[in-house]
Amino acid sequence: MTKVPTTSEAYAMLEQSLSGMCADLNSNQFRPLLESDVGCYLYYRMLENKCALEHLYSETRINGIRKGNRRFDLVVGHSETNDATVVPSLVVQIKCFQKRGQTIQQFHRRYHQIYEEDLPSLEQAYHCFADCEVEVVLDQAQTSTHVHGYLDGITANEVRHEYLCKRFTSSSIKMYWICADDTGKMTTKVLA
């Protein structure tokens, strides 16, 4: 059995994986259709970046959170076999805004899910395991008015990514926004 990565080691693996994802998005080698494609990609990249298979989990529950509650998209940690949960070093929730195949209503619903579902789940995890929770948002929904993506737009008189930044910062939970830079290349921005 290999050593479980620390939270800082797991964050480094995730950041390296996100960097690789941006490169593959920019070269058109990775063209996700669904949120699950992003989860699968990050799982693969985490393995490639030296996270041992025995410490990487997808769609799983974490230790200390009541059964029946939300499963987390990607978790690095070690398994508690007695109750089929994971003691995490890193907990990741993923949301995607694709450039094709989604309506404005779906974008709006996904945006609300970030702070109405993902954030409360990550806050609950934070109370059990501080400083290892992160939201990853892949935003490929660029338009002429939303140059960086959907989160560049405005809802209720507030820029969406600024609103999320405030919400995640106040909860001490990290948030990565993968979006287009001013040249149209995908890049990772740390919002909180």
PADREN-714358 format. One record per atom (N, C-alpha, C): x, y, z; chain; residue number from 1; residue in one letter. Coordinates in steps of 0.02 Angstrom, whole numbers, plus 32768, in hexadecimal, padded with zeros to 4 digits. Each point is the difference from the previous one (the first is absolute). Layout:
// PADREN-714358
X/Y/Z/chain/resi/resn
X/Y/Z/A/NUM/a
...
***
This chain:
// PADREN-714358
X/Y/Z/chain/resi/resn
802A/7FC5/8000/A/1/m
7FD6/803B/8000/A/1/m
802D/803E/8000/A/1/m
7FEF/802F/7FD6/A/2/t
8027/803D/7FFB/A/2/t
7FE6/8034/8031/A/2/t
8029/8032/800D/A/3/k
7FEF/8037/802E/A/3/k
7FC8/802B/7FE1/A/3/k
7FD0/8012/8029/A/4/v
7FCA/802C/7FE9/A/4/v
801D/8045/7FF5/A/4/v
7FF2/8020/7FC7/A/5/p
801B/8044/7FF5/A/5/p
7FE4/8031/8034/A/5/p
802A/802E/8016/A/6/t
7FE9/8035/802C/A/6/t
7FD2/802E/7FD7/A/6/t
7FDE/802D/8023/A/7/t
7FD5/802F/7FDC/A/7/t
8029/802C/7FD1/A/7/t
803A/8018/8015/A/8/s
8028/802A/7FD3/A/8/s
8019/7FD8/7FC4/A/8/s
8012/7FC0/800A/A/9/e
8015/7FD6/7FC7/A/9/e
7FC6/7FF4/7FD1/A/9/e
7FC4/7FF3/801C/A/10/a
7FC5/7FF5/7FD6/A/10/a
7FED/803F/7FD9/A/10/a
8005/803B/8020/A/11/y
7FF3/803F/7FDD/A/11/y
8032/8009/7FC6/A/11/y
803F/7FF0/800C/A/12/a
8033/8006/7FCB/A/12/a
7FEF/7FD2/7FC6/A/12/a
7FEA/7FC3/800E/A/13/m
7FEC/7FD2/7FCB/A/13/m
7FC4/801A/7FDA/A/13/m
7FD0/801C/8024/A/14/l
7FC4/801C/7FE0/A/14/l
8014/803B/7FD4/A/14/l
8029/802D/8019/A/15/e
8014/803B/7FD8/A/15/e
8026/7FEB/7FC1/A/15/e
802A/7FCE/8007/A/16/q
8024/7FE5/7FC6/A/16/q
7FCE/7FE1/7FCE/A/16/q
7FCE/7FDE/801A/A/17/s
7FCC/7FE1/7FD6/A/17/s
7FD7/8035/7FDC/A/17/s
7FF0/8037/8023/A/18/l
7FDA/8037/7FE1/A/18/l
8029/8022/7FCA/A/18/l
8041/8007/800B/A/19/s
802C/801D/7FCE/A/19/s
8001/7FD4/7FC2/A/19/s
8005/7FBF/800B/A/20/g
7FFE/7FD1/7FC7/A/20/g
7FBE/8003/7FDB/A/20/g
7FC9/8008/8026/A/21/m
7FBF/8004/7FE0/A/21/m
7FFB/803E/7FD4/A/21/m
801A/8039/8019/A/22/c
7FFF/803D/7FD7/A/22/c
8028/7FF6/7FC0/A/22/c
803A/7FE1/8005/A/23/a
8029/7FF3/7FC4/A/23/a
7FDA/7FD3/7FCF/A/23/a
7FDF/7FCC/801A/A/24/d
7FDB/7FD2/7FD4/A/24/d
7FC1/8021/7FE3/A/24/d
7FE1/802C/8026/A/25/l
7FC6/8026/7FE5/A/25/l
8018/802F/7FC9/A/25/l
8038/8021/800B/A/26/n
801A/8030/7FCE/A/26/n
8018/7FDE/7FC1/A/26/n
8017/7FC2/8005/A/27/s
8017/7FDC/7FC4/A/27/s
7FC8/7FD6/7FE1/A/27/s
7FC4/8004/801C/A/28/n
7FC6/7FDB/7FE8/A/28/n
8006/7FB4/8009/A/28/n
802E/7FEB/802B/A/29/q
8006/7FB8/800E/A/29/q
7FCB/7FE9/8032/A/29/q
7FE6/802E/8027/A/30/f
7FCC/7FF1/8031/A/30/f
7FC4/802C/7FF2/A/30/f
7FC8/7FE0/7FEF/A/31/r
7FC2/8024/7FF0/A/31/r
7FC7/7FE1/8027/A/31/r
7FF9/8014/803F/A/32/p
7FCD/7FE1/802B/A/32/p
7FB9/8012/7FEA/A/32/p
7FD4/7FCF/8003/A/33/l
7FBA/800B/7FF2/A/33/l
7FD8/8007/8040/A/33/l
8016/7FDC/8033/A/34/l
7FDC/7FFE/8040/A/34/l
802F/800D/803B/A/34/l
7FE2/8011/8038/A/35/e
8025/800A/803E/A/35/e
8027/7FC1/8012/A/35/e
7FE2/7FC6/7FF4/A/36/s
8022/7FC1/8010/A/36/s
8040/7FF7/7FD7/A/36/s
8002/801C/7FC4/A/37/d
803E/7FFD/7FD8/A/37/d
8039/8025/8024/A/37/d
7FF0/8038/801F/A/38/v
8032/8026/8025/A/38/v
8017/7FD9/803D/A/38/v
7FD0/7FE2/8023/A/39/g
8012/7FD6/803A/A/39/g
802E/7FC6/7FEC/A/39/g
7FEF/7FDF/7FC9/A/40/c
802A/7FC9/7FE7/A/40/c
8045/8019/7FEC/A/40/c
8002/8039/7FDF/A/41/y
8041/801C/7FEB/A/41/y
802B/8010/803D/A/41/y
7FE3/8020/8032/A/42/l
8027/8012/803C/A/42/l
8017/7FC1/8025/A/42/l
7FD6/7FCD/8002/A/43/y
8012/7FC1/8020/A/43/y
803E/7FE3/7FDC/A/43/y
7FFE/7FFE/7FBE/A/44/y
8038/7FE7/7FD8/A/44/y
803F/8029/800C/A/44/y
7FF8/8043/7FFE/A/45/r
803A/802C/800A/A/45/r
801D/7FFA/8046/A/45/r
7FD6/7FF8/8032/A/46/m
8019/7FF8/8045/A/46/m
802A/7FC1/8005/A/46/m
7FEA/7FCA/7FDF/A/47/l
8028/7FC2/7FFE/A/47/l
8042/800D/7FDE/A/47/l
7FFC/8023/7FC7/A/48/e
803C/8011/7FDA/A/48/e
8031/802B/8029/A/48/e
7FE4/8029/802C/A/49/n
8029/802D/802A/A/49/n
8011/7FE1/8043/A/49/n
8002/7FBE/8000/A/50/k
801B/7FD8/8039/A/50/k
7FD2/7FF8/803C/A/50/k
7FBF/8009/7FF7/A/51/c
7FD2/7FEE/8036/A/51/c
7FF3/7FB4/7FF9/A/51/c
800E/7FDA/8034/A/52/a
7FF7/7FB8/7FFD/A/52/a
7FB6/7FEF/7FF7/A/52/a
7FF2/7FCE/7FD8/A/53/l
7FBC/7FEA/7FF2/A/53/l
7FDA/7FF0/8040/A/53/l
8022/7FE4/8032/A/54/e
7FDF/7FEE/803E/A/54/e
7FEA/803D/8029/A/54/e
8015/803C/7FEC/A/55/h
7FED/803D/8026/A/55/h
7FD5/8030/7FD7/A/55/h
7FE5/7FE9/7FC8/A/56/l
7FD8/802B/7FD4/A/56/l
7FBB/7FE3/7FF8/A/56/l
7FCD/8029/800D/A/57/y
7FBB/7FE9/7FFF/A/57/y
7FD4/8030/7FD8/A/57/y
7FCF/7FE3/7FE0/A/58/s
7FD1/8026/7FD7/A/58/s
7FB9/7FF5/8019/A/58/s
7FD9/8036/8002/A/59/e
7FBA/7FFC/8016/A/59/e
7FF9/7FD9/8041/A/59/e
8021/8018/8034/A/60/t
8003/7FDA/803E/A/60/t
7FEA/802B/803C/A/60/t
7FF5/7FDE/8037/A/61/r
7FEE/8021/803E/A/61/r
8040/8009/802A/A/61/r
7FFF/8034/802A/A/62/i
803A/8009/802C/A/62/i
7FEC/7FF3/8049/A/62/i
8031/7FEC/8026/A/63/n
7FF7/7FEF/8046/A/63/n
7FE6/803B/8028/A/63/n
7FD2/7FF3/802E/A/64/g
7FE7/8035/802C/A/64/g
7FC3/8024/7FE6/A/64/g
7FEC/7FF2/7FC3/A/65/i
7FC4/8020/7FE4/A/65/i
7FCB/7FCA/7FFC/A/65/i
7FC5/800F/8019/A/66/r
7FCA/7FD0/8004/A/66/r
7FF5/7FDB/7FBE/A/66/r
7FF3/7FBF/8006/A/67/k
7FF1/7FD9/7FC4/A/67/k
7FC3/801D/7FDE/A/67/k
7FFC/7FF8/7FC0/A/68/g
7FC8/801A/7FD9/A/68/g
800C/8047/7FE8/A/68/g
8032/8021/801F/A/69/n
8010/8043/7FE8/A/69/n
8027/7FFC/7FC0/A/69/n
800D/8038/7FE4/A/70/r
8020/8007/7FBF/A/70/r
8042/7FDA/7FFA/A/70/r
8009/7FE4/7FC6/A/71/r
8040/7FE2/7FEE/A/71/r
802B/8036/7FE0/A/71/r
8040/7FF8/8008/A/72/f
802F/8032/7FE6/A/72/f
801F/7FE6/7FC0/A/72/f
800B/802E/7FD0/A/73/d
8015/7FED/7FBD/A/73/d
8044/7FDE/7FFE/A/73/d
8030/801A/8026/A/74/l
8043/7FE4/7FFF/A/74/l
801D/800A/8047/A/74/l
801C/7FC9/801C/A/75/v
801B/8004/8043/A/75/v
8043/7FDC/8002/A/75/v
8031/8020/801F/A/76/v
8041/7FE1/800D/A/76/v
8001/7FF3/804B/A/76/v
8010/7FC2/8014/A/77/g
8003/7FF0/8046/A/77/g
8008/7FB5/800A/A/77/g
7FED/7FE9/803C/A/78/h
8003/7FB8/800D/A/78/h
7FBB/7FE8/8016/A/78/h
7FF2/7FC2/7FEF/A/79/s
7FBF/7FE2/800A/A/79/s
7FF7/7FE9/8048/A/79/s
7FC5/800D/801A/A/80/e
7FEA/7FE4/8040/A/80/e
7FD2/7FC6/7FEE/A/80/e
801A/7FC4/8002/A/81/t
7FDA/7FC7/7FE7/A/81/t
7FC3/7FEF/802A/A/81/t
7FFF/8013/8040/A/82/n
7FC7/7FF0/802A/A/82/n
7FBF/8021/7FE8/A/82/n
8005/803D/7FE8/A/83/d
7FC3/8022/7FEA/A/83/d
8003/8017/7FB7/A/83/d
8030/7FE6/7FDA/A/84/a
8005/800F/7FB8/A/84/a
8003/804B/7FF2/A/84/a
802A/8023/8025/A/85/t
800A/8047/7FF5/A/85/t
804B/800C/7FF9/A/85/t
8012/803E/7FEF/A/86/v
8045/8013/7FF7/A/86/v
8012/8037/8031/A/86/v
8039/7FFA/8020/A/87/v
801C/8036/8029/A/87/v
802B/802A/7FCF/A/87/v
7FEA/803D/7FEF/A/88/p
801E/8024/7FC8/A/88/p
803E/802A/8010/A/88/p
802A/8004/7FCD/A/89/s
8035/8032/7FFD/A/89/s
7FEA/8039/7FD3/A/89/s
7FD3/7FEF/7FD1/A/90/l
7FE7/8030/7FCF/A/90/l
7FB9/7FEB/7FEC/A/90/l
7FD2/8030/7FFF/A/91/v
7FBB/7FF3/7FEB/A/91/v
7FF0/8031/7FC8/A/91/v
7FEB/7FE6/7FC6/A/92/v
7FF4/802A/7FC5/A/92/v
7FB8/7FF8/7FE8/A/92/v
7FE0/8039/7FF4/A/93/q
7FBF/8002/7FDE/A/93/q
800C/8022/7FBD/A/93/q
7FDD/7FE9/7FCC/A/94/i
800B/8018/7FBC/A/94/i
7FBF/801B/7FE3/A/94/i
8004/8038/7FDE/A/95/k
7FC8/801A/7FD9/A/95/k
801B/8016/7FBC/A/95/k
7FD7/7FF7/7FCC/A/96/c
8015/8011/7FBC/A/96/c
7FCB/802A/7FDC/A/96/c
8019/802F/7FDA/A/97/f
7FD7/8027/7FD1/A/97/f
801F/7FF3/7FBB/A/97/f
7FE0/7FD2/7FDA/A/98/q
801C/7FED/7FBF/A/98/q
7FEF/8034/7FCB/A/98/q
802A/8001/7FCC/A/99/k
7FF5/8030/7FCA/A/99/k
7FC9/7FEB/7FD1/A/99/k
7FEC/7FC1/8005/A/100/r
7FC9/7FE8/7FD4/A/100/r
7FD4/7FD0/8027/A/100/r
7FC1/7FFD/7FEE/A/101/g
7FD3/7FCE/801D/A/101/g
7FDB/8016/803F/A/101/g
8009/803D/8018/A/102/q
7FDC/8017/803B/A/102/q
7FDC/8042/7FF0/A/102/q
7FC6/8007/801E/A/103/t
7FD8/803D/7FF7/A/103/t
8012/8032/8037/A/103/t
7FEA/803D/7FF7/A/104/i
800A/8034/8032/A/104/i
7FE0/7FEA/8043/A/104/i
7FC6/7FE0/7FFD/A/105/q
7FDF/7FE8/803C/A/105/q
802B/7FCC/8024/A/105/q
8021/7FD4/7FDA/A/106/q
802C/7FCE/801E/A/106/q
803D/8021/801F/A/106/q
801C/8033/7FDE/A/107/f
8038/8026/801D/A/107/f
7FEA/801E/8043/A/107/f
7FC6/801F/7FFF/A/108/h
7FE7/8022/803C/A/108/h
7FF7/7FCD/8039/A/108/h
7FE3/7FC6/7FF0/A/109/r
7FF5/7FCC/8033/A/109/r
8043/7FE8/801C/A/109/r
8031/7FF4/7FD4/A/110/r
8043/7FEA/8016/A/110/r
8021/8034/802D/A/110/r
7FF9/803F/7FED/A/111/y
801D/8036/8028/A/111/y
7FE3/7FFE/8047/A/111/y
7FBE/7FF9/8006/A/112/h
7FE0/7FFD/8042/A/112/h
8015/7FC1/8026/A/112/h
800B/7FC9/7FDD/A/113/q
8016/7FC2/8021/A/113/q
8044/8009/8021/A/113/q
802A/802B/7FE4/A/114/i
8042/800A/801E/A/114/i
7FF9/8019/8047/A/114/i
7FD6/8032/800C/A/115/y
7FFB/801B/8044/A/115/y
7FC5/7FE5/8029/A/115/y
7FD1/7FDE/7FDF/A/116/e
7FC8/7FE4/8026/A/116/e
800B/7FB6/8012/A/116/e
802B/7FDD/7FDA/A/117/e
800C/7FB8/800E/A/117/e
8049/7FF2/800E/A/117/e
802C/8013/7FD1/A/118/d
8047/7FF0/8009/A/118/d
801E/8023/803D/A/118/d
7FF5/8041/8007/A/119/l
801D/8025/8037/A/119/l
7FE8/7FE5/8044/A/119/l
7FBF/7FF4/800B/A/120/p
7FEC/7FE4/8040/A/120/p
801F/7FBB/800E/A/120/p
8007/7FD7/7FCC/A/121/s
8020/7FBE/8008/A/121/s
8049/8008/8014/A/121/s
8023/802E/7FDE/A/122/l
8046/800C/8011/A/122/l
8007/801F/8045/A/122/l
7FD1/802B/8014/A/123/e
8001/801D/8043/A/123/e
7FF7/7FC9/8035/A/123/e
7FD4/7FD1/7FF2/A/124/q
7FF5/7FC8/802D/A/124/q
8041/7FD7/8006/A/124/q
8021/7FF4/7FC9/A/125/a
8040/7FDC/8000/A/125/a
8035/8028/8027/A/125/a
7FFE/8042/7FF7/A/126/y
8031/802C/8022/A/126/y
7FFB/7FFA/804C/A/126/y
7FC4/7FF7/801A/A/127/h
7FF7/7FFA/8048/A/127/h
8020/7FC0/801B/A/127/h
8007/7FCD/7FD5/A/128/c
8021/7FC1/8015/A/128/c
804A/8001/7FF0/A/128/c
8013/801D/7FC7/A/129/f
8045/7FFF/7FE8/A/129/f
8011/8043/7FE1/A/129/f
8018/802E/8027/A/130/a
800D/8045/7FE9/A/130/a
8037/8003/7FCC/A/130/a
7FF7/802E/7FD1/A/131/d
8033/8014/7FCF/A/131/d
800F/7FCE/7FC9/A/131/d
7FD4/7FD0/7FF3/A/132/c
800E/7FD2/7FC9/A/132/c
7FC8/7FFF/7FCC/A/132/c
7FD3/8032/8002/A/133/e
7FC7/8001/7FD3/A/133/e
800B/8031/7FC7/A/133/e
7FE9/7FEE/7FC5/A/134/v
800A/802A/7FC5/A/134/v
7FC7/7FF6/7FCE/A/134/v
7FED/8037/7FE1/A/135/e
7FD0/7FFF/7FC8/A/135/e
8028/800D/7FC1/A/135/e
7FF4/7FD8/7FCC/A/136/v
8020/800A/7FBF/A/136/v
7FC7/800F/7FCE/A/136/v
8003/803A/7FDF/A/137/v
7FCF/8013/7FCE/A/137/v
8022/8006/7FBD/A/137/v
7FEC/7FD5/7FD1/A/138/l
8017/8005/7FBB/A/138/l
7FCC/8029/7FDB/A/138/l
8014/803A/7FE7/A/139/d
7FD2/802F/7FE0/A/139/d
8015/800C/7FB8/A/139/d
7FE0/7FDD/7FD2/A/140/q
800F/8007/7FB9/A/140/q
7FC9/8026/7FDB/A/140/q
7FD6/8022/8025/A/141/a
7FC6/8022/7FE2/A/141/a
8010/8048/7FED/A/141/a
8034/800A/7FD7/A/142/q
8012/8044/7FEC/A/142/q
7FD0/8019/7FC9/A/142/q
7FEF/803F/8005/A/143/t
7FD9/8022/7FCC/A/143/t
801E/8045/7FF7/A/143/t
7FE4/8026/7FD4/A/144/s
801A/8044/7FF6/A/144/s
7FF7/802C/803E/A/144/s
7FCD/7FF1/8029/A/145/t
7FF5/8027/803D/A/145/t
801E/7FDF/803D/A/145/t
800E/7FC0/7FFD/A/146/h
8020/7FDC/8038/A/146/h
8042/7FE5/7FE6/A/146/h
8031/802B/7FFB/A/147/v
8041/7FF0/7FE1/A/147/v
8023/7FC6/8023/A/147/v
7FFC/7FFF/8043/A/148/h
8023/7FCC/8027/A/148/h
7FD4/7FC4/800E/A/148/h
7FBF/8005/7FF3/A/149/g
7FD2/7FC9/800C/A/149/g
7FC1/8018/8023/A/149/g
7FD5/7FD0/8010/A/150/y
7FBF/8010/801F/A/150/y
8008/8027/8041/A/150/y
8033/7FED/8028/A/151/l
8009/8022/8040/A/151/l
8017/8048/7FF9/A/151/l
800E/8015/7FC3/A/152/d
8012/8045/7FF2/A/152/d
7FC2/802D/7FFE/A/152/d
7FC5/7FE0/7FFA/A/153/g
7FC2/8026/7FFB/A/153/g
7FE6/8019/8043/A/153/g
7FC5/801D/7FFE/A/154/i
7FE2/8020/803B/A/154/i
7FBE/7FDF/8012/A/154/i
7FF7/7FF3/8040/A/155/t
7FC0/7FE8/801B/A/155/t
7FF3/802B/803D/A/155/t
7FC3/801A/8005/A/156/a
7FEB/8029/803A/A/156/a
8032/8039/800C/A/156/a
8013/8023/7FCA/A/157/n
802D/803A/8003/A/157/n
8045/7FF1/801B/A/157/n
8017/7FC3/7FFB/A/158/e
8042/7FEE/8018/A/158/e
8022/7FD0/7FCE/A/158/e
8040/800C/7FF3/A/159/v
8025/7FD4/7FD4/A/159/v
8004/7FBB/8022/A/159/v
7FEE/7FCC/7FDA/A/160/r
7FF9/7FBD/801E/A/160/r
8040/7FE8/8021/A/160/r
8039/8006/7FDF/A/161/h
803D/7FE5/801E/A/161/h
8014/8028/803E/A/161/h
7FEF/8040/8003/A/162/e
800E/8028/803C/A/162/e
7FD4/7FEB/803A/A/162/e
7FC1/7FF2/7FF1/A/163/y
7FD1/7FE8/8033/A/163/y
8018/7FBD/801C/A/163/y
8013/7FD1/7FD4/A/164/l
8019/7FBF/8017/A/164/l
8040/8008/8029/A/164/l
802B/802D/7FE9/A/165/c
803F/800D/8024/A/165/c
7FF1/8014/8048/A/165/c
7FD1/802D/800A/A/166/k
7FED/8017/8043/A/166/k
7FE4/7FC6/802A/A/166/k
7FD4/7FD9/7FE1/A/167/r
7FE0/7FC9/8025/A/167/r
8033/7FCB/8014/A/167/r
802D/7FED/7FD2/A/168/f
8031/7FCC/8010/A/168/f
8035/801A/8030/A/168/f
8015/803E/7FF8/A/169/t
8031/801D/802D/A/169/t
7FE5/8003/8047/A/169/t
7FC2/8015/8007/A/170/s
7FE3/8005/8044/A/170/s
7FF9/7FBB/8020/A/170/s
7FFF/7FCB/7FD8/A/171/s
7FFD/7FBC/801B/A/171/s
8044/7FDF/8005/A/171/s
8035/8024/7FED/A/172/s
8045/7FE6/8000/A/172/s
8008/7FC2/7FD4/A/172/s
7FDC/8000/7FC8/A/173/i
8004/7FC8/7FD1/A/173/i
801D/801A/7FBE/A/173/i
8030/7FDB/7FE6/A/174/k
8023/8014/7FC3/A/174/k
7FD4/7FF4/7FC2/A/174/k
8008/802C/7FCF/A/175/m
7FDA/7FF9/7FC2/A/175/m
802D/8010/7FC5/A/175/m
8001/7FD2/7FCF/A/176/y
8024/8009/7FC2/A/176/y
7FCE/800C/7FC8/A/176/y
800D/8033/7FD7/A/177/w
7FD6/800F/7FC6/A/177/w
802B/7FF6/7FC2/A/177/w
7FF0/7FCD/7FD9/A/178/i
8024/7FF4/7FC1/A/178/i
7FD7/8023/7FCB/A/178/i
801E/8035/7FE3/A/179/c
7FDC/802A/7FD1/A/179/c
8031/801B/7FCC/A/179/c
7FE4/8022/7FCF/A/180/a
802A/801E/7FCC/A/180/a
8021/803F/801A/A/180/a
8040/8008/7FEC/A/181/d
8022/803F/800F/A/181/d
7FEE/8033/7FC9/A/181/d
8020/8039/8000/A/182/d
7FEF/8034/7FCF/A/182/d
8011/7FEC/7FB8/A/182/d
802B/7FCD/7FF7/A/183/t
8011/7FE8/7FBC/A/183/t
7FD6/7FC5/7FEB/A/183/t
7FD3/7FE9/802C/A/184/g
7FD4/7FC8/7FF0/A/184/g
801C/7FBC/8016/A/184/g
803B/8000/801E/A/185/k
801F/7FC1/8018/A/185/k
7FE4/7FF0/8045/A/185/k
7FF3/7FC0/800C/A/186/m
7FE8/7FEA/8041/A/186/m
8038/8005/8034/A/186/m
7FEF/8019/803A/A/187/t
8030/800A/8036/A/187/t
7FDD/7FF3/8043/A/187/t
8026/7FF5/8033/A/188/t
7FE4/7FF6/8043/A/188/t
8008/803E/802A/A/188/t
7FC9/8017/801C/A/189/k
8001/8039/802F/A/189/k
7FEA/7FE8/8044/A/189/k
8023/8015/8033/A/190/v
7FEC/7FEF/8044/A/190/v
7FD3/8039/8018/A/190/v
7FC0/7FF1/800C/A/191/l
7FD1/8034/8016/A/191/l
7FFE/8007/804C/A/191/l
800A/7FCA/8022/A/192/a
7FFE/8003/804A/A/192/a
8031/7FCF/801D/A/192/a
***
